[in-house]
């Protein structure tokens, strides 16, 4: 145990998170939480005859599959690899390197174990062996759903169905899949298992439905009908919903990634869009100990995603993961797209945003009418049965496989078989290269940043390797702006920043979480681009909280830990300044002052070498917070001679030589801070709140 703790301490320090919570501390916390949860569920089960239908934010329900198994496959059924340009990676179109998952392992957390004997998972390098590894050593039963998900990632494409060869081929047909259950077992809950098994790339095709679900006579505890997993008597109006609310599952995942930033966790957005009862349908709500029928006059919630927003459940709203929605197969000859309007959201795919307006899902991929290996319901010993189904459960592993493919490419380029991206790096890469989708330019609450484009991501990695573009993972020092000068090549300039944010707190009450639209960012970084000749300022995308289904706008993004600026028409040779700043003090998971690592990715421009004057400008004093109630801090590499506080009439309010200014006694308003150092005078503006 001591040896493990020591090695973890070295890892954490090398990542720049010297005070991050350790994996052992996380596991201890998660084991304690699952014990409390099990005791709570047990007490509820004693009150209710049915435990299988108990739903709340602590219990996950597997994403629905439209069909378990079909007998006839037609030529219309094709995989999503083509739509996301994955086939080009497999064929060696990038630098002549064929990416098929050799020496790569991907983890899945699902509803059971993968059928390791299925012929799609044979290990060609070791006759008679499988590429499937059970991390839980038989703690769970075989699962068709887990087998499907593993297939989208790593099926060999061995079989031909009705003259269609390799129709079920996965993204990484030579990769190893390691699997564990999302349910609690003797090995722990899913959070402690993620930490314990330490698999850096993992897929999670399950989720919480905080809204309506349609149950059959056998699956519903009170029979056929529509079930709502919340005590709706708490609600003030039928449009309130827990969907979109950041809750305990999101907090737990964010803690894991913050503690070890090489965890890349990909999650499905859910299949809950539009579900809801008609007037004559049976309707039941949660009542604390089980489901009960709605009483006359009680508020009946609207259908999920009423008005086209807010039906992603908690666990898929974390800041530090990649959440994936589903689209239909593009109706083109080669199933590729050349227009945003060819990208159609699947009718069931849950959409965002998060309650605070943060962009969810992050990406989309094909998830409808796709084929994967499965367990035969009539012949469980079959090793060649496949299924066709729909779901974000099927689009998420396409993205997970792409993360593995890009990791393999990077390993081969740098000759490092143990390399993993930091999760903020790979998220920036995928979002930066996504194919535009939706009715409006920029991100939206249906498609996130767009359709996964694995080929473009791979091309960018190659360009970065050759020094043709710029990506750097930097440490943001609180209050000190980072500045870089880039020279445009005359093409569009795109700038993306991404960072791993500490886990956020959330409201304790159900009604509080329903109504809470406060930002869940802990450390709010900001990116700006300035034209150095015209001084024009360019702002990042953000969703309009007053119209979340409408077009994204440009402005101060205070809710997303990914920010992107796009300048379509730049002047060749023109210099653009990129500034990354922060609001308030940067802190860690304990609320203590800390630096914040982030990834800066730039395409369409070349990094300029700074001359002496620019270096001096870069090192000039910074002031924070600029929205202050009591203390304003000054950080500088130079010696402070004096600091003057002046109001907007020009009146001198105070003078000091300290790097901390107490403004608590000042009236609310705008003030000018003049800082005189041995290098000159810097003027900053603050707002006293």
URTARA-V121759 format. One record per helix or strand of 3 or more residues. SS is the DSSP state (2 for helix, 1 for strand). FROM is the first residue (numbers start at 1). TO is the last residue. If there is no record, write none. Layout:
BEGIN
SS;FROM;TO, SS;FROM;TO
END
This chain:
BEGIN
2;2;14, 2;23;47, 2;87;91, 1;105;110, 2;119;121, 1;132;134, 2;144;154, 1;176;181, 2;190;197, 1;201;204, 1;212;215, 1;225;228, 2;232;234, 2;248;259, 1;264;268, 1;283;286, 1;291;293, 2;306;308, 1;322;327, 2;340;342, 1;363;366, 1;370;373, 1;386;389, 2;392;414, 2;423;432, 2;454;465, 1;470;476, 1;482;488, 1;493;499, 2;510;515, 1;525;531, 1;540;542, 1;553;555, 1;562;567, 1;575;582, 1;596;603, 1;605;607, 2;612;618, 1;622;624, 1;631;635, 1;640;647, 1;652;656, 1;660;662, 1;669;677, 1;680;688
END
